Amino acid sequence: MRSVQGNILTPEGFVKGTLEFSEEGRVACIKGAAVDEQTVRASREPIVLPGFIDLHVHGGGGYDIMQGGNALARVSALHAQHGTTSLLATTMTAPMHELDAAFEAMQSLGGQRDRGGARVLGAHLEGPYISQAKLGAQPDFTRAADGAELQRWHAMFPIRLVTLAPEVPGNMDVIESLCAAGFRVQIGHSMGSYEDGVQALARGARSFTHLFNAMTALQHRAPGMVGAALAHAQYAELIPDLIHVHPGAIRVALRAIPGLYCVTDSTAAAGMPDGEYRLGRHTVTKCAGGVRLSDGTLAGSTLTMDQALRNLVQAIGLGLADASRCVATHAADYLGATDRGRLTPGAWGDAVLLDRDLNLQDVFVEGSSIEHAHAG
């Protein structure tokens, strides 16, 4: 039976001891004695946390999900090297034939996982059901939500999340039916008002796409979509690269939203040197740690989840257990994947081993160590 030793974060707190994996790749048992977080941070023993879960991934390692072919396998391998053990392949707003091609390429994987890659749990359809006035870095091929075409793509490769702008005519009316069909609906790329956000939540939307970015801002007489999230949301995703959102705003969101979870919104430029890369139909430039369109608009990120964890702990001031929930447990809970995002008997054996400076030492996906796990 495979096992790892160190200071292991369980739902009840840290245990200094041994984590054993079953032959099926799940957590068989955790043996040891409870230890507090202060002792963990001072120890030279490895820190063992649940593997990271990223629900918003466009690319990495020079590959973009929308290019098809073997791009998804390459993307999942890059992110696994940075501690992501499961992810959602995220599409862009695009013409019908390009989205068809992207889903056909994902379908060809047949649900298989490469030995060195993260588990792909499904797709996040970030467009095309968004506002033309809040494209961010999305190409301008927006349209109203269409349940029939969404179900056609879903039959090719499972769609777990759908981002939409509720104020777009027709979109508010489809939220309930999408939720009833099993899709998670989240609000994003929206010019909607606070009232639109509250109504969308009442109809079944449950989260917000990259909170603060590409949505109406909070003003004291017009709270906007940000205000609806801060006042009412149980869940929201946020990009903690310290470029997309100021640390102070991250702290506001952490106080307001119980299930705040971190995503990378990473592009093909993640894990790559400065230069030009693809993001859907766009060419984007990586420079100074960010990714931008030619007009300077932020266009996704180069963030990886191991750096997200370090930012939460070192820049935002979260404890390890709280930070781990933001990069693993909350995303799993939101997705309904209760056998991921936590180290407890019966859950999948997804784990990361870190040193006390929070640098990756090893990554286990479903009980197996990936090759070349160091982020480099």
C-alpha positions, 0 to 999 in steps of 0.5 A: 500500500502506497503512503506518504508521511508528514503533517497532514491536513484533515477536515479536523485539523493537522495530523502528524503521521502517515497517509495511506492510499488504497489500490483504487487510488483513494485515501485508505486511512490517516494515522498519527497524532493531532498537531497545531498549525504553528507547529506545522509551520515550524517543522521540517516535516513535509506539509500534506494538503488536499490537491488543488482544484481549479475550475477555470483553466484556459491553457498552460504550457504553451497550449490553449484549450480552444486549439483542440488536438492534444491541447487538453492533455498538455494543459492538464500536465502543466497544471499537475506539475503545480499541484492541481489534481483536478480541473475544468477545461474552460472554453472561450466565446467563439463561433459555433464551429470553433466551440464544436471543434473544441468539444470534439477534441475533448470528447476524443479523450474519452474521460482518460487521464494521462499518468502525469496529468490532472483529472479533468472533471468536465468543462466550464463554458465561459462564453458565449452567453455573456454581455457584449459590453463586458467582454474582458478578453473574450472575442465578440461572438456573444449570443443569448443562452441556447439550451439545445446547443448547450445540451449538444456540447454536453453530450460530447463532453460534460459541462459542469459550469456555465457562465452567463450574463443574466441581464442579456435578454432571454438569459434570466429565463433559462437559469432555472431550467439549466439548474434543473438539468444539473448545470452549475450556473454562475454570473459573469462578464455582466453589465447587470445590476445588483437587482439582476444578480439577486434575481439570478441567485433566486432562480438558481445561479450559485456563483460568480465568475472571477469576482470583481473582474468583468462585472459592474462594480460596487458603488454605494448607491448602485451596488452592482453585480459585485454588491450582489455577490458580497451581500448574498453569495455562498460561492464565488471564484476569484483570481488571487494573482495580486494583479486581477484583484487588490489584496484589500478587495480579496480580504473583503471577499473572504469576509463576505463569501463563505465558500470563496474559491480560487481559480487561475483563469490561466492561459497558454502563457502559464509556465512559459517565458515572456512572449506571445501566445494564443487565447481563443482567437486572440493573440496575447502577450505575457510580460511582467507576470501578466497577460494582456491584449494589445490594448492593455486589457488583462487577458487571463493570467499566468497563475498556477495554484501553488502560487495561489496558495503562497499568495493567500498565505504570504500576501493575504495572511491566511492560515494554511487550513483556511488557504487550503479550503480556498484552493481545494475544498470550497471548489469541490463543495461547489461542484458537488465533488464531495470525494475531492478537496479533502483528505479523509478516508474514502476520498480520492487520493489527491494530495500535494506535499510542500516544504515549510516555504510552501514549495511543491515537493510532490503531487499525488493524483488519485493515489499516484505520484506524477512524474517530474512533480517539481514546478521548476 
